[in-house]
């Protein structure tokens, strides 16, 4: 399931992010590529251990913890610290699948990558090309979002970033270990939760059908969730 989450960051937050990122020191993205990715990866990244990557990444995590759509879709258990990349002219990332296990920098903690996220930090008209194309169970989907919007998709998906032909594409990307490992179970829970939220607005939280559906949702969470 592919989820588009709008307005994760507001206009002022984007302005502040860009102020830091436009003046940041970018490194060759191949430095963090695995043996297979080295053959298809051509972009730039920030050093994860330095500013502004640390402070901006922490801000993203703080914002997401209060975003009900993200929490509902991901049911996050662990989140890899957000990273930042930039694609300029002729830069691209060919077809690949993200690694299944990743060690959080500076720790011995390893997360299972259930979900991948890309948070766009440049507007679509600031660059040409650079579309994120994802192979999903529902077919091929191409994503190019407004600054501040985020796409969330299964890490099992084959995906690539098309070559940028003009301008620069800047984004944050990271991975999530969900409390619910199974993709279909996560999708069922998300759809059920969205229905409960809509009915709550229409009928009120004390309506019997809302109470019943909410109970079903939480009982399924108890059955399927395996928090670490």
PyMOL commands that set and color helices and strands:
alter all, ss='L'
color gray80, all
select helices_A, chain A and resi 11-22+29-32+37-39+53-65+68-74+124-126+183-203+208-224
alter helices_A, ss='H'
color red, helices_A
select strands_A, chain A and resi 3-5+27-28+41-42+44-45+76-79+83-87+92-96+101-103+110-112+115-120+127-129+132-136+139-143+150-154+159-161+164-167+169-178
alter strands_A, ss='S'
color yellow, strands_A
deselect
rebuild
show_as cartoon
